[in-house]
Amino acid sequence: MWERVKSHIEQGRKMWNSKSFLSHLEKASQRFEAWNETRNPGNIATMRKMMSDMEKQRKEQAKAA
């Protein structure tokens, strides 16, 4: 969830004039990532790469269609 919204956080904070817009989600995600990294080193980085590759694939397929 966090990966999908984090690129829009600053825009949302400006739009709503709220420095804490979705900060609870941001902090929970940071805690989860730190916790997960201690138990599954490299898992988050692998997941991000996979999501990036999937997005590139989706864009290429959209261009071809």
C-alpha positions in Angstrom: 0.0 0.0 0.0 2.7 2.4 1.0 4.6 2.0 -2.2 1.6 3.1 -4.2 0.9 6.2 -2.2 4.3 7.5 -1.1 5.0 9.3 -4.3 1.8 11.3 -3.7 2.3 12.2 -0.1 3.9 15.6 -0.6 1.2 16.6 -3.0 -1.5 15.5 -0.6 0.2 17.4 2.3 0.3 20.6 0.3 -3.3 20.1 -1.0 -4.7 19.5 2.4 -2.3 21.9 4.1 -1.4 19.2 6.6 2.1 18.3 7.5 0.8 15.1 9.0 -1.3 13.9 6.1 -1.0 10.1 6.1 1.9 10.3 8.5 0.4 7.3 10.5 0.7 5.2 7.4 4.2 6.4 6.7 5.4 5.6 10.2 3.7 2.2 10.3 5.3 1.4 6.9 8.8 2.4 8.1 8.4 0.3 11.2 7.2 -2.7 9.2 10.1 -2.3 6.7 12.7 -2.2 9.5 11.1 -5.2 11.3 10.9 -7.1 8.0 14.5 -6.3 7.1 15.7 -7.9 10.3 13.8 -11.1 9.6 14.1 -11.2 5.7 17.1 -9.2 4.6 16.7 -7.9 1.1 13.0 -8.8 0.9 11.7 -5.1 0.6 14.3 -4.3 -2.1 13.4 -7.4 -4.1 9.7 -6.6 -3.8 10.3 -3.0 -5.0 12.4 -4.2 -8.0 9.6 -6.7 -8.9 7.0 -4.0 -8.7 9.1 -1.7 -10.9 9.7 -4.4 -13.5 5.9 -5.1 -13.5 5.2 -1.4 -14.1 7.7 -1.2 -16.9 6.1 -4.3 -18.5 2.7 -2.7 -18.2 3.8 0.4 -19.9 5.4 -1.5 -22.7 2.3 -3.5 -23.2 0.2 -0.3 -23.3 2.5 1.2 -26.0 2.2 -2.0 -28.1 -1.6 -2.0 -27.9 
